[in-house]
Amino acid sequence: MTNPPDDRYRPAAPARPQGDPDVARVDRLDEAVATILPALEAFNRFEGPDRASLRSEWLPDLDEPLPDEGVGADAVLATLRDVVIPRGLRVGHPGFASWVTTAPSTTAAAGQLAAAVASPQRWWVQPSNHLDTMAVRWLIELLGFPATYVGTFTSGGSTANLVGLGAARQHAAERLGIDAALDGLGPVPEPRVYASPETHHVVARAMGVLGLGRTNLRTVELDADRRADLRQLRTFIAEDLAAGRTPVAVVGNAGDVNTGIVDPLPEMAAIAHEHDIWFHVDGAYGGWGMLDERVEAAFGDRSLYDSFAVDPHKWLAAPVGTGLAVCRDGELLARAFTIEPGAYDRERHESAEPTGDPPAPWGALGGGTADWGVDFSTPARGVPVWAVLKEIGAEGMRERVRRHNDFARMVAQRAREEDELELLAEPQLSIACFRYRPAGWDEPERLDALNADILAELRREGRSLPSSTVVGGAFAIRACYINPRNDREHVDLLVDDVLEIGRRLSAVD
Ligand SMILES: Cc1ncc(COP(=O)(O)O)c(C=O)c1O
């Protein structure tokens, strides 16, 4: 039961001088939300054609020079309701199985709104600070890391990998007696990072940002199972050590972005640790895959990972802008991301996490620290994460991962059964890559063009929304299941649609 708004308790709008151009509304949030809520609810039904990319429909309503005088809240809310929301991006559509992105589930979206309004800053003592810290601990436990590991929410997998590699850089430099975060990398000879060609490009970008240099990524070729080749990894490290270079990190994929294959993580960890090299694992997409007991063994013992990136805004369906970096050593991580104290935030460095009720709200910070990542001010990203985990529990998340891994296997099974389909990569997690291949079509370029046309037609129809990738040189239709709204019906529909469109297009070719 909900209570009707009670106007007796509505704060009066602050008086503004007549003609004050700062018309920002600071009251009546309930009315503002009520204005856009029906449109949001309608959007989430995904009815009618997808209008997001029809620029001619919405650009004239939106594109304008910076207004000198504001139009006020009502006009802004009307534009959100009538133009922006109905033409939103349908990544939450039950047929959307593209890239590695999805929309927040209901409770996650509500959690984000609550945190945005009531917890606009993560660090001070308040319920949201506790929830954020607790959500990190819950995820460390859920994903099987030792309780001594620390973690911090980040803006996404890109930043979570940056945080992990920042720790790796600190570790490698400290072995040479250098504090890289304090003094820079100057005296560290020729840093090197090792990873397979399937590694997401944010890893190389993080190397650039950290001053390691993108060209210092040594790409370890794939073995016959499309996993990092261990023999070559050993050779590269031995070569670099002999040449006096500085191995900084071995990076393993816990589910690569193209096919969802998990690298030989335990073996890579052993090779790295033989030489005291940091072992970082990118599980931004597939780290959640370890929750499926049928494939968990591939992830190995988590206490072998020195750092780990995983995205709650992917498989957990938290709002986009929610990554998690996990690290074996909180003190090292804090040295890697130290933010010097300033006069303005003296208390941040003086106050320990309080155990009782602090005397004043501004005198004490809560759990977590800004020294574990690159943000200073930050939203309480853990609130929507907590909301989902509390809503569905560990078993709810395990079941989601199993269900989605099953969906990829169903696609693979049908691709094996249908004569006109070819399975291009056996799913290990929730990604299936396949293509339409009619009898007698053997020219690679012709097949690539046909499958690209099939994908374009799928997108035009808007019911089945996979993405593409390249597997072994071939253009692949790639279905990636992480979306809590994906269902069995749409899994079958995707294969049916590819067959139907493929037959149609190949007949006229
Ligand atoms: C394996 C992997 N690593 C890293 C990233 C980057 O994460 P984000 O987009 O959250 O920054 C992605 C994104 O899809 C990914 O799949």
The ligand as a Gaussian input file, in Angstrom:
#p B3LYP/6-31G(d) Opt

LIG

0 1
 C       36.053000      -8.507000     -21.021000
 C       35.791000      -7.034000     -20.888000
 N       36.704000      -6.254000     -20.291000
 C       36.519000      -4.932000     -20.146000
 C       35.398000      -4.313000     -20.637000
 C       35.212000      -2.842000     -20.462000
 O       34.260000      -2.638000     -19.472000
 P       33.407000      -1.291000     -19.391000
 O       32.706000      -1.154000     -20.697000
 O       32.500000      -1.533000     -18.244000
 O       34.357000      -0.179000     -19.140000
 C       34.420000      -5.083000     -21.271000
 C       33.214000      -4.454000     -21.833000
 O       32.445000      -5.074000     -22.522000
 C       34.613000      -6.475000     -21.391000
 O       33.701000      -7.270000     -21.972000

